[in-house]
Amino acid sequence: MKTLCLMVLIMTLIFVGNPFCMAAGPEYIGIVKSLSGDVVVLRNNSSVRAEGNMKLRQGDHVRTGANGKAGLIFEDDTVIAIGPNSSIVIDSFLFQPNEKKLSFIARIIQGTASYLSGQIAKLAPNNVRLETPHATVGMRGTHLLVKVD
């Protein structure tokens, strides 16, 4: 009985104490597949240093430092690579092809980002947008490179 109580307490502390551990739930939309240098993920007013295979959620803000780079892969096989001094927010990600619910909206705040389209862009290209402070890019192809100063 003591062992069971101890296990429940430890699991509660792990999952409640660290909001990034809960990303594997239904809100999981992708992963940080590769990274180098300084890369952080901001979520719910918390910041954590990114790690390889870290799970991402809708609303996550990925930011790189002067020596940072990151490769993100989403559930629909969309790939985004961001370079040094870059910042991107995943505002909307919905991938339920059987229900025809598809959406991908990312906001590139600064820096460089390379976008390689996944299933959402193939199935519903009008539902994919990359937003910058001065323009919105709709997806009509498969690959795009954006630089925001």
Sequence and secondary structure as in RCSB ss.txt:
>XXXX:A:sequence
MKTLCLMVLIMTLIFVGNPFCMAAGPEYIGIVKSLSGDVVVLRNNSSVRAEGNMKLRQGDHVRTGANGKAGLIFE
DDTVIAIGPNSSIVIDSFLFQPNEKKLSFIARIIQGTASYLSGQIAKLAPNNVRLETPHATVGMRGTHLLVKVD
>XXXX:A:secstr
 HHHHHHHHHHHHHHHH GGGGGGSTTEEEEEEEEESSEEEEETTEEEE  TTEEEETT EEEE TT EEEEEET
TS EEEE TT EEEEEEEEEEGGGTEEEEEEEEEEEEEEEE  HHHHH GGGEEEE SS EEE  SSEEEEEE 
